[in-house]
Amino acid sequence: MVDKAGRLSGLFRTLNFVPVVVSVAVVSIIWMWIYHPEYGVVNTLLRQVGVKKEFNWLSDPKLAMPAVVAMCVWAGMGFNMLLYLVGLQRISPELHEAARVDGATGWQVFWGVTLPLLRPTVFLVGLLALIGALKVFAQMFIMTGGGPADSTLSMVLYLYNIAFRYGRFRFGYASALAWALAAFIFVVSLISFRLSRERS
């Protein structure tokens, strides 16, 4: 839809990219309202389809992490869409036309031509998503504070708590954790690049 919907492509691109432009704090507060157990949009929709139970999305240890993950996926989708759009537009239309002349269906063109040529983009999006997941902080800090029962405590939020909250001020330990996280991200990136080169 963002690539071949004609005049509607601009609308779809704008709608997908809006979450990237909006501040993380604003997005987190909006999603806290969406997840509110009494007047939130999610529970209201569930009540309308017949689900009587009210879910405490950000207070239940089993639901808090999936709720935050869903918000993070929605917020990051616009940037990933932009990367995929660039990857799609780099594919020559002649390759699609040649496949159709040979009798390939739409799905065969996608699986045989489009997806293999999008592998570098898929790798880049996956790597950036992994690094972003390891560095996530603001969403959990605003929405849950790491709770309930540390179910949404990320590495970055943990080292922030050690350094600046609860009266600990253990800056050396927090700095060591930050360096360990940076080294882990670097090693994961190197392994990913090596695997990508071997596959290509």
C-alpha positions in Angstrom: 0.0 0.0 0.0 2.8 2.4 0.7 4.5 1.6 -2.6 1.9 0.9 -5.3 -1.4 2.4 -4.1 -1.2 5.3 -6.5 -2.4 8.6 -5.0 -3.2 6.8 -1.7 0.4 5.9 -1.2 1.2 9.4 0.3 -1.7 9.0 2.8 -0.5 5.5 3.8 3.1 6.7 4.2 2.0 9.7 6.3 -0.2 7.6 8.6 2.5 5.0 9.1 5.2 7.7 9.8 3.3 9.8 12.2 4.3 7.8 15.3 8.0 8.4 14.5 7.5 12.2 14.5 5.6 12.2 17.8 7.6 12.3 21.0 8.2 9.1 22.9 6.8 10.7 26.0 3.6 11.7 24.3 3.1 8.3 22.6 3.6 6.6 26.0 1.0 8.8 27.7 -1.5 8.2 24.9 -1.0 4.4 25.2 -1.4 4.6 29.0 -4.9 6.1 28.3 -5.5 3.4 25.7 -4.7 0.7 28.2 -6.6 2.3 31.1 -8.7 -0.5 32.8 -11.9 1.5 33.1 -12.2 3.9 30.2 -9.3 2.8 27.9 -10.0 2.0 24.3 -8.8 -1.6 24.4 -11.1 -2.7 27.3 -14.0 -0.7 25.8 -13.6 -2.6 22.5 -13.4 -5.9 24.4 -16.6 -5.1 26.3 -18.4 -4.3 23.1 -17.5 -7.7 21.7 -18.7 -9.5 24.8 -15.6 -9.8 27.0 -16.8 -8.9 30.5 -13.4 -9.1 32.2 -11.5 -5.9 32.7 -7.8 -6.3 32.0 -5.2 -4.3 33.9 -2.8 -4.1 31.0 0.0 -2.2 32.8 -0.6 -3.5 36.3 -0.7 -7.3 35.6 2.9 -8.8 35.5 1.8 -11.2 32.7 0.2 -8.5 30.5 2.5 -5.5 31.1 5.4 -6.5 28.9 3.3 -7.6 25.9 1.4 -4.3 26.2 4.6 -2.2 26.2 6.0 -4.3 23.3 2.8 -3.7 21.3 3.2 0.1 21.8 6.9 -0.1 20.9 6.2 -2.0 17.7 3.5 0.5 16.7 5.8 3.4 17.4 8.7 1.9 15.4 6.7 0.7 12.4 6.9 4.0 10.5 10.7 4.1 10.4 10.8 0.4 9.3 8.2 1.2 6.7 10.5 3.9 5.3 13.4 1.5 5.1 11.3 -1.2 3.4 9.9 1.5 1.0 13.5 2.4 -0.1 14.3 -1.3 -0.5 11.2 -1.8 -2.7 11.9 1.2 -4.9 15.5 0.0 -5.5 14.1 -3.2 -7.1 14.0 -2.8 -10.9 10.4 -3.0 -12.3 11.9 -5.0 -15.3 12.5 -8.0 -13.0 8.9 -8.1 -12.0 7.8 -7.7 -15.6 10.1 -10.5 -16.7 8.7 -12.8 -14.0 5.2 -12.1 -15.1 6.0 -12.7 -18.7 7.4 -16.1 -17.7 3.9 -16.8 -16.1 4.6 -16.1 -12.4 1.6 -15.2 -10.3 1.7 -12.3 -7.8 2.7 -14.5 -4.9 5.4 -16.2 -7.0 6.8 -12.8 -8.0 6.9 -11.7 -4.3 8.5 -14.9 -3.0 10.9 -15.4 -6.0 11.9 -11.8 -6.9 10.9 -9.2 -4.3 11.7 -11.0 -1.0 15.2 -12.2 -2.1 16.1 -8.7 -3.3 14.8 -7.3 0.0 17.2 -9.4 2.1 19.6 -6.6 2.9 16.7 -4.4 4.0 15.2 -7.2 6.1 18.6 -7.7 7.7 19.1 -4.0 8.4 15.6 -3.6 9.9 16.1 -6.7 12.1 19.4 -5.5 13.4 18.1 -2.0 14.1 15.1 -3.5 15.9 17.3 -5.7 18.0 19.5 -2.8 19.0 16.5 -0.7 19.7 15.0 -3.4 21.9 18.2 -3.6 23.9 18.2 0.1 24.4 14.5 0.7 25.2 14.1 3.0 28.2 11.6 5.9 28.0 8.5 3.8 27.3 9.0 1.5 30.3 10.1 4.4 32.5 7.0 6.4 31.7 4.4 3.7 31.5 5.3 1.2 34.2 8.5 2.4 35.9 9.8 -1.2 35.4 7.0 -2.8 37.3 4.8 -4.5 38.2 7.2 -6.9 40.0 10.1 -5.9 37.6 8.2 -7.5 34.7 9.0 -4.6 32.4 12.5 -3.8 33.7 14.9 -3.4 30.8 18.7 -3.3 31.1 18.9 0.5 30.5 16.1 1.2 33.1 17.9 -1.1 35.5 21.2 0.7 35.3 19.3 4.1 35.5 17.7 2.9 38.7 21.1 1.8 40.1 22.7 5.1 39.2 20.0 7.7 40.0 17.0 6.2 41.9 16.3 4.5 45.2 19.2 6.5 46.8 21.8 4.1 45.5 24.0 6.3 43.3 26.3 3.4 42.3 27.7 5.2 39.3 30.6 2.8 38.8 28.4 -0.3 38.6 26.0 1.5 36.3 28.8 2.6 34.1 30.1 -1.0 33.9 26.7 -2.2 33.0 26.5 0.4 30.2 29.8 -0.7 28.8 28.8 -4.3 29.0 25.6 -3.5 27.1 27.5 -1.6 24.4 30.0 -4.5 24.0 27.1 -7.0 23.7 25.4 -4.8 21.0 28.7 -4.6 19.2 29.3 -8.3 19.3 25.7 -9.0 18.1 26.2 -6.5 15.3 29.4 -8.2 14.2 27.9 -11.7 14.2 24.9 -10.4 12.3 27.0 -8.8 9.6 29.1 -12.0 9.3 26.0 -14.2 8.9 24.6 -11.7 6.4 27.8 -11.9 4.3 27.9 -15.7 4.4 24.2 -15.9 3.2 24.8 -13.4 0.4 
